[in-house]
Amino acid sequence: MEYAIKVEGLTKRFGEFVAVNDISFSIPKGSLFALLGPNGSGKTTTIKIICGVLRATKGYVEVLGNDVLKYPEQVKQNIGYVSQKFSLYEDLTIEENIEFYGAIYGLSRDEIEEKKAKLLKFFGFEGREKSLVGTLSGGMKQKLAFACATLHNPQILILDEPTAGVDPISRKEYWEMIRVFSQSGVTVLVTTHYMDEAERCDYVAFMFNGILKEVDTPANVKTKYSSHSIEDVFVKVFSQ
Ligand SMILES: Nc1ncnc2c1ncn2[C@@H]1O[C@H](COP(=O)(O)OP(=O)(O)OP(=O)(O)O)[C@@H](O)[C@H]1O
C-alpha cells in the first residue's frame, strides 16, 4: 500500500508537558482519515507537525515520501491546511480573499482567474463574489477557507475541526465537498468532534492524552468494541 503520510514515534513536548507521546500511524494515499479525541488530546499539535509548521521533539514524519524536517517547502506545497484559526480577511470580499491566497500560493494571474471561477461555482459562491467576508455565516466562512486551501491543487487536505459550530445543513454540504475531493484521489486528514462525520471516513484514529489508542477502519473498531456506532466506540475507548 502507498502512504501519503507516515508518522513514526512522534513526540512533542512543551517544556515538561508531553502533548504527543510516541505515536505512529500511516495514512494510505487517497483515503479519508479522521483523527478523534477529546479537547487537548494532541490532535492539532500532531497536525501542525505533519504540516511542517511545528517541530517535533522526537520521531519521524514523511509526507508523500518527503521527510518533513528536511523538505518543509515540498511538504507545504502538497498540503492544503485549514487550521482552526484559518485567516480570512473579513474586510475583503469572497473573490478578493481567493485572489489573495492565489497570489500567496504563487499562482499566475490567469491561473487565479481560472481557479477562482471553478471554486466560486463548486463552493456555491456564484452571485456572492462581492460580499464582504465579514458578512458571511460561519458555515460560508468555513467553505471559503476550504476553497482557499485548495487553490494550489494540493494532494493532501488537512482540515482541523472544519465543521465546529456549523449548522447541520452546512455540515452536510461541507462533507459532500470533502467527498468530491476524496473521490478525486486527494488524501484527507480531518479532526472532528462529530461522530457521524467520523463514521463516513475510511479510517478512524483515537487519541487521548497524547497517546494513540486505536487506528483502524470504522467497521473494525466497531467489531473490536462490540459497538454499533463510532460514538459508542469513542465512549468505550475514552472511559477505559
Ligand atoms: N504552544 C504550546 N505550549 C504549551 N502547551 C501547548 C501548546 N500547544 C498545545 N499545547 C497543549 O498541548 C495539549 C494538546 O493540545 P492540542 O491543541 O494539540 O489538542 P487537540 O486535541 O487539538 O484539542 P482540541 O480538540 O481542543 O483542538 C493541550 O494540553 C494544550 O494546552
The ligand as an ORCA input file, in Angstrom:
! r2SCAN-3c Opt
* xyz 0 1
  N       2.403     26.048     22.275
  C       2.010     25.330     23.315
  N       2.585     25.479     24.525
  C       2.214     24.738     25.594
  N       1.232     23.810     25.554
  C       0.617     23.628     24.376
  C       0.961     24.381     23.201
  N       0.172     23.956     22.180
  C      -0.637     22.998     22.688
  N      -0.372     22.805     23.998
  C      -1.037     21.842     24.896
  O      -0.928     20.567     24.311
  C      -2.118     19.818     24.540
  C      -2.650     19.310     23.223
  O      -3.195     20.417     22.512
  P      -3.823     20.251     21.064
  O      -4.247     21.611     20.620
  O      -2.886     19.508     20.197
  O      -5.086     19.352     21.389
  P      -6.351     18.989     20.465
  O      -6.545     17.513     20.608
  O      -6.161     19.512     19.104
  O      -7.533     19.747     21.205
  P      -8.886     20.438     20.610
  O      -9.836     19.328     20.278
  O      -9.354     21.268     21.753
  O      -8.480     21.260     19.420
  C      -3.071     20.742     25.300
  O      -2.998     20.444     26.668
  C      -2.532     22.124     25.006
  O      -2.806     23.013     26.058
*
